[in-house]
């Protein structure tokens, strides 16, 4: 422990006095969860430690907002603009690479020939990806989305071969990255435990089962449709609250759907008594980072999750949450939490402590600084 603490302190001193310049290239703006958690929330910390950061955002938030159109022409134009932005970012990265000590690329896959040209600077390139982008997210994707998947499958190996360090969230994606020779580092999340802190101001007496996600991940709720119907029949007074979901109806159950926004996210989450995270078992979900669980647990909310991928690492079953696979297990675990406020409090507290110790932004930022130090060669 002394050696670890000493090394962390040494990294801190190095950052304060070195005047390091870092080029940070983010796939998306701050409204996208991956960029917000793995780029933007690091920036104040890096700058406070003396790192001079030049930030390039490839697909800004306003461009992402235009991607929701169902028109094939508009979707095609969106992908074309994304490609052109990626090309420009790759050109800028290669052209200015010698001006920086560290080049941090978050999930951006540069087109040919930029990954190949970056290999000259491989030692200073840190590549981060947080999902299993080497596989497909949904079996029934559109042809445009399938083209994107094909590009990911070819583009990711080329970026990995051009990176001295790769940062991933779990062993599944880490195993894939290790095939291409870069040094693999693990940072799950991270979660800002100062922002995501327990609070009961918005929590009422009616017990709430809660889920947060996006329209594309709403489909996972179908996995627990039957358990939720049974739970609702046993405990008719409880409420089911979804944040950011697509329109969903669970066999006539009354479901409250709330729109997601960055400003309201924590306030909505604090109304949950129990968090839900069902997942299918497939190549895509095995690479997920479990961010819902980090959010729930940082807020002191006990959760029930499918035992898939990193969920099994984040949740210690029966201690700070529950893992449930079958319908019977979901019903049993949810029932235990519903009937016992003491159990919810105990698990919530244990989860919160784990987030602070193992998954917090502070811990992750210190680790990122040390990775930057190694990449800069000092």
Order of alpha helices (4+ residues) and beta strands (2+ residues): alpha-beta-alpha-beta-alpha-alpha-beta-alpha-beta-alpha-beta-alpha-beta-beta-alpha-beta-beta-alpha-beta-alpha-beta-alpha-beta-alpha-alpha-alpha
